[in-house]
Amino acid sequence: SCHGAHDIKASADPTSSVNRANLSLTCGRCHPGATRRFSVGSVHVTMEKAKEPILYWIATLYVGLIVVVVGGMFLHNLLDFLRKSSHRLKVRRGEAAEEIHGHALYLRMTLAERLQHGALMLSFTVLVITGFMLRYPEAWWVQGIRRLSDHAFDLRSLSHRTAAVVMIGASLAHLYYLACTRRGREFFKDMLPCRRDVTDARQNLLHNLGLPAAKPRFGRFSYMEKMEYWALVWGTLVMAVTGVIMAFENLFISWLTKLGWDISRTVHFYEAWLATLAIIVWHLYYVIFNPEVYPMNTAWLSGRMPESVMAEEHPLELEALRRRDQEPEPKQEPEQEPEKLEEA
């Protein structure tokens, strides 16, 4: 449709439909309002260093970032898994004492927080599936989905955009929660990075390596949860911005040029890989495969965490909650009965 059916000519030919001078008219057949900025950038993107140096270096830097970040996550969690599994094995053999805890349940996530998490989890899952369907249409699992319906890719497009709207809506609801509720403001304050996080990370690494270092005692949120939260904030912002640019291509190519749109698409794709691998390697480990909570930490469903898990994962918060429960309630003065009016 770009080159024509019977009048295909070289792009250097002034009368060719793909000549630089004619591209705005050619692109305008499918992209209403196309301007000359549509021709700034390659139509057939190859990602080769010589032809597309900007896209090449963005992709290269992202691949390096994915290898370093996700690889670091994997090694961190592997050491954590080996250390905890070794301790539990020693407890079973009678070589180490097991701490005995009560059966109390402590509030970890309110209903509002669980609803925010649920909307994010559902929308993220749909975005990953429908996004990679477009990039890898011949993959075996995509072929299975396509066999379910002849309209699989029409539904894919609608589902992807609907999930994007849900994720953005959940993010806006979270911002309202942070700004307009007392628990939200406390959550934000507790999530802020601090100097102790660096010390805890170093001490935890030494402990998991078997070196003489005690396991750090975490509060409401450890450095691991803070890292994941702020990575989620950054990833959501990047994916939302680049996704909007891709969704309204006619408008944004006119503003940012075709090259700018290709940059957004490249960032969107590699950021999706980074986010997906981070969720699999980092988040799912602490929710499912962590020996302290296996087979699953159900706080995201019930909102409550057992005392044994709190003692292992958040001992400082557990102590604070116990102190709060033991504080005597302030005495209230009895209300005075209003004086009775005498009948005249």
C-alpha positions as CSV (number, residue, x, y, z in Angstrom):
1,S,0.0,0.0,0.0
2,C,3.0,2.3,0.4
3,H,4.8,1.4,-2.8
4,G,1.8,0.9,-5.0
5,A,0.8,-2.2,-7.0
6,H,1.8,-1.5,-10.6
7,D,4.0,1.6,-10.4
8,I,6.7,0.5,-7.9
9,K,9.6,2.9,-8.3
10,A,12.9,3.5,-6.5
11,S,12.6,5.9,-3.5
12,A,15.1,8.2,-5.3
13,D,12.6,8.7,-8.1
14,P,10.8,12.1,-7.6
15,T,7.5,10.5,-8.8
16,S,7.8,7.5,-6.4
17,S,5.1,7.3,-3.7
18,V,7.9,6.6,-1.2
19,N,10.1,9.5,-2.2
20,R,10.8,11.8,0.8
21,A,8.9,14.6,-0.8
22,N,5.8,12.4,-1.3
23,L,5.8,10.5,2.0
24,S,3.4,12.9,3.8
25,L,0.8,12.3,1.0
26,T,1.5,8.5,1.0
27,C,1.3,8.2,4.8
28,G,-1.8,10.4,4.8
29,R,-3.8,7.7,3.1
30,C,-3.8,5.7,6.3
31,H,-2.7,8.3,8.8
32,P,-5.0,11.4,8.5
33,G,-3.2,14.7,9.1
34,A,0.3,13.2,8.3
35,T,2.9,15.9,8.0
36,R,6.5,16.0,6.7
37,R,7.6,14.9,10.2
38,F,6.3,11.4,9.4
39,S,9.3,11.0,7.1
40,V,11.8,11.9,9.8
41,G,13.0,8.4,10.7
42,S,13.1,5.0,9.0
43,V,9.9,3.4,7.8
44,H,11.4,-0.1,7.9
45,V,13.2,-0.2,11.2
46,T,16.1,-2.7,11.3
47,M,17.7,-1.8,14.7
48,E,21.1,-2.0,13.0
49,K,23.9,0.2,14.5
50,A,24.8,1.8,11.1
51,K,21.2,2.5,10.1
52,E,19.5,3.2,13.4
53,P,22.2,4.1,15.9
54,I,19.7,5.7,18.5
55,L,17.4,2.7,18.5
56,Y,20.4,0.4,18.5
57,W,22.0,2.0,21.6
58,I,18.7,2.2,23.5
59,A,18.1,-1.6,22.9
60,T,21.7,-2.4,23.8
61,L,21.6,-0.4,27.1
62,Y,18.3,-2.0,28.0
63,V,19.6,-5.5,27.4
64,G,22.6,-4.7,29.6
65,L,20.3,-3.3,32.3
66,I,18.0,-6.3,32.1
67,V,21.0,-8.7,32.5
68,V,22.5,-6.8,35.4
69,V,19.2,-6.0,37.3
70,V,17.4,-9.3,36.8
71,G,20.6,-11.3,37.2
72,G,21.3,-9.5,40.5
73,M,17.8,-10.2,41.6
74,F,18.2,-13.9,40.9
75,L,21.5,-14.2,42.7
76,H,20.1,-12.2,45.7
77,N,17.1,-14.4,46.0
78,L,19.1,-17.6,45.4
79,L,21.3,-16.8,48.3
80,D,18.2,-16.0,50.4
81,F,16.6,-19.3,49.4
82,L,19.6,-21.4,50.2
83,R,20.2,-19.8,53.6
84,K,16.5,-20.1,54.7
85,S,16.2,-23.7,53.3
86,S,19.4,-24.7,55.1
87,H,18.1,-23.3,58.4
88,R,14.7,-25.1,58.0
89,L,16.6,-28.4,57.2
90,K,18.6,-28.0,60.4
91,V,15.4,-27.4,62.4
92,R,14.0,-30.7,61.0
93,R,17.1,-32.6,61.9
94,G,17.2,-31.1,65.4
95,E,20.4,-29.3,64.8
96,A,18.8,-25.9,65.3
97,A,16.1,-24.6,67.6
98,E,12.9,-23.3,66.1
99,E,11.4,-20.2,67.5
100,I,7.8,-20.7,68.8
101,H,5.4,-18.0,68.0
102,G,1.7,-17.4,68.7
103,H,-1.2,-17.8,66.2
104,A,-2.2,-14.1,66.1
105,L,-2.9,-12.5,62.7
106,Y,-1.8,-8.9,62.0
107,L,-3.3,-6.5,59.5
108,R,-0.9,-6.1,56.5
109,M,-3.2,-4.9,53.7
110,T,-6.5,-3.1,54.1
111,L,-9.4,-3.8,51.7
112,A,-8.5,-0.6,49.8
113,E,-4.9,-1.7,49.5
114,R,-5.9,-5.2,48.3
115,L,-8.3,-3.7,45.7
116,Q,-5.4,-1.5,44.4
117,H,-3.1,-4.5,44.3
118,G,-5.8,-6.7,42.6
119,A,-6.4,-4.1,39.8
120,L,-2.7,-3.7,39.3
121,M,-2.1,-7.5,39.2
122,L,-4.9,-8.2,36.8
123,S,-4.2,-5.3,34.4
124,F,-0.4,-6.1,34.4
125,T,-1.0,-9.8,33.6
126,V,-3.4,-8.9,30.7
127,L,-0.9,-6.3,29.4
128,V,2.0,-8.7,29.4
129,I,0.0,-11.4,27.5
130,T,-1.6,-9.2,25.0
131,G,1.6,-7.1,24.5
132,F,3.9,-10.0,23.8
133,M,1.2,-11.5,21.5
134,L,1.8,-8.7,19.1
135,R,5.5,-8.9,19.2
136,Y,5.7,-12.7,19.0
137,P,2.7,-13.7,16.9
138,E,4.2,-17.0,15.9
139,A,5.1,-18.2,19.4
140,W,3.5,-21.6,20.4
141,W,1.4,-20.1,23.2
142,V,0.2,-17.3,20.9
143,Q,-0.8,-19.9,18.3
144,G,-2.8,-21.7,21.0
145,I,-4.7,-18.5,21.8
146,R,-5.3,-17.7,18.1
147,R,-6.8,-21.1,17.6
148,L,-9.5,-20.3,20.1
149,S,-11.0,-17.5,18.0
150,D,-10.6,-16.0,14.5
151,H,-10.8,-12.6,16.2
152,A,-8.0,-13.2,18.7
153,F,-6.0,-10.2,17.5
154,D,-8.9,-7.9,17.4
155,L,-9.7,-8.9,21.0
156,R,-6.0,-8.6,21.8
157,S,-5.9,-4.9,20.8
158,L,-9.1,-4.0,22.8
159,S,-7.9,-6.0,25.8
160,H,-4.5,-4.4,25.8
161,R,-5.9,-0.9,25.7
162,T,-8.6,-1.7,28.3
163,A,-6.0,-3.1,30.7
164,A,-3.8,0.0,30.2
165,V,-6.7,2.2,31.2
166,V,-7.3,0.0,34.3
167,M,-3.6,0.3,35.3
168,I,-3.6,4.0,34.8
169,G,-6.8,4.3,36.8
170,A,-5.4,2.1,39.6
171,S,-2.3,4.3,39.7
172,L,-4.4,7.5,40.0
173,A,-6.4,5.8,42.7
174,H,-3.2,5.0,44.5
175,L,-2.0,8.6,44.3
176,Y,-5.3,9.7,45.9
177,Y,-4.8,7.1,48.6
178,L,-1.3,8.4,49.3
179,A,-2.4,12.1,49.4
180,C,-5.8,12.0,51.0
181,T,-5.8,9.2,53.6
182,R,-3.9,8.9,56.8
183,R,-2.8,5.3,56.2
184,G,-1.7,6.3,52.7
185,R,0.5,9.0,54.0
186,E,2.0,6.6,56.5
187,F,2.5,4.1,53.7
188,F,4.4,6.7,51.7
189,K,6.5,7.7,54.6
190,D,7.4,4.1,55.4
191,M,8.3,3.5,51.7
192,L,10.8,6.3,51.5
193,P,14.4,5.0,51.2
194,C,16.7,5.7,54.1
195,R,20.4,5.2,55.1
196,R,19.5,2.1,57.1
197,D,18.3,0.3,53.9
198,V,21.9,0.4,52.6
199,T,23.2,-1.0,55.9
200,D,20.4,-3.7,55.9
201,A,21.2,-4.7,52.3
202,R,24.9,-5.1,53.1
203,Q,24.2,-7.0,56.4
204,N,21.7,-9.3,54.7
205,L,24.1,-10.2,51.9
206,L,26.8,-11.1,54.4
207,H,24.4,-13.1,56.4
208,N,23.2,-15.1,53.4
209,L,26.8,-15.7,52.3
210,G,27.4,-17.4,55.7
211,L,29.7,-14.7,56.9
212,P,29.6,-13.6,60.6
213,A,26.7,-11.1,60.4
214,A,23.4,-11.3,62.1
215,K,20.2,-11.2,60.0
216,P,19.0,-7.6,59.8
217,R,15.7,-6.8,61.6
218,F,13.3,-5.2,59.2
219,G,10.4,-2.8,60.0
220,R,7.2,-2.5,58.1
221,F,9.0,-2.5,54.7
222,S,12.4,-3.9,54.0
223,Y,14.8,-2.6,51.4
224,M,13.6,-5.3,49.1
225,E,10.0,-4.1,49.2
226,K,11.1,-0.5,48.8
227,M,13.2,-1.3,45.7
228,E,10.2,-3.2,44.2
229,Y,7.8,-0.4,44.9
230,W,9.8,2.4,43.4
231,A,10.7,0.3,40.4
232,L,7.0,-0.3,39.9
233,V,6.4,3.5,40.1
234,W,9.1,4.2,37.5
235,G,8.0,1.3,35.3
236,T,4.4,2.3,35.3
237,L,5.2,5.9,34.5
238,V,7.5,4.9,31.5
239,M,5.0,2.3,30.2
240,A,2.1,4.7,30.5
241,V,3.8,7.6,28.7
242,T,5.2,5.4,25.9
243,G,2.0,3.5,25.6
244,V,0.0,6.7,25.1
245,I,2.4,7.8,22.4
246,M,2.0,4.5,20.6
247,A,-1.8,4.5,20.9
248,F,-2.2,8.0,19.3
249,E,0.4,7.5,16.6
250,N,-1.0,10.1,14.2
251,L,-0.8,12.9,16.8
252,F,2.6,12.0,18.3
253,I,4.4,11.2,15.0
254,S,3.4,14.7,13.9
255,W,4.9,16.1,17.2
256,L,7.8,13.8,17.8
257,T,8.6,12.5,14.2
258,K,8.6,8.9,13.2
259,L,11.9,8.4,14.9
260,G,10.5,9.7,18.2
261,W,7.6,7.2,17.9
262,D,10.1,4.4,17.2
263,I,12.1,5.4,20.3
264,S,8.9,5.1,22.4
265,R,8.1,1.7,20.9
266,T,11.6,0.5,21.7
267,V,11.6,1.7,25.3
268,H,8.0,0.3,25.7
269,F,9.1,-3.2,24.5
270,Y,12.3,-3.5,26.6
271,E,10.7,-1.9,29.7
272,A,8.0,-4.6,29.4
273,W,10.6,-7.3,29.4
274,L,12.4,-5.7,32.4
275,A,9.1,-5.4,34.4
276,T,7.9,-8.9,33.5
277,L,11.2,-10.6,34.5
278,A,11.4,-8.5,37.7
279,I,7.9,-9.6,38.8
280,I,8.8,-13.3,38.1
281,V,12.2,-13.3,39.7
282,W,11.7,-10.8,42.5
283,H,8.0,-10.5,43.5
284,L,6.9,-14.1,43.0
285,Y,9.8,-15.3,45.0
286,Y,8.8,-13.4,48.1
287,V,5.1,-14.2,47.7
288,I,5.4,-17.9,46.8
289,F,8.9,-19.4,46.9
290,N,10.3,-17.8,50.0
291,P,10.7,-20.7,52.4
292,E,9.2,-18.6,55.2
293,V,5.9,-18.2,53.5
294,Y,5.7,-21.2,51.1
295,P,3.3,-22.2,49.5
296,M,2.0,-18.6,49.5
297,N,1.9,-15.4,51.5
298,T,-1.9,-14.9,51.5
299,A,-1.8,-11.3,52.8
300,W,-2.8,-10.1,49.3
301,L,-6.0,-12.1,49.7
302,S,-6.9,-12.0,53.4
303,G,-5.1,-8.8,54.3
304,R,-3.5,-10.4,57.3
305,M,-0.1,-12.0,58.1
306,P,0.6,-14.8,60.7
307,E,2.7,-13.9,63.7
308,S,5.4,-16.4,62.7
309,V,5.9,-14.7,59.3
310,M,5.8,-11.2,60.9
311,A,8.5,-12.3,63.4
312,E,10.8,-13.5,60.6
313,E,10.2,-10.9,58.0
314,H,9.1,-7.8,59.9
315,P,10.2,-8.1,63.6
316,L,10.5,-4.4,64.3
317,E,7.0,-3.8,63.1
318,L,5.7,-6.7,65.1
319,E,7.3,-5.3,68.2
320,A,5.7,-1.9,67.5
321,L,2.3,-3.5,67.1
322,R,2.7,-5.4,70.3
323,R,3.6,-2.2,72.2
324,R,0.6,-0.4,70.7
325,D,-1.7,-3.2,71.8
326,Q,-0.3,-3.2,75.4
327,E,-0.8,0.6,75.8
328,P,-3.6,1.4,78.1
329,E,-6.5,3.1,76.6
330,P,-7.0,6.7,77.7
331,K,-9.6,7.1,80.4
332,Q,-12.7,9.0,79.3
333,E,-14.6,11.2,81.7
334,P,-18.2,10.1,82.2
335,E,-20.7,12.3,80.4
336,Q,-22.7,14.5,82.7
337,E,-26.5,14.1,82.4
338,P,-28.2,17.3,81.3
339,E,-30.1,19.0,84.0
340,K,-33.8,18.3,84.0
341,L,-36.1,21.1,83.4
342,E,-38.7,21.6,86.2
343,E,-42.2,22.0,85.1
344,A,-43.6,25.4,85.9
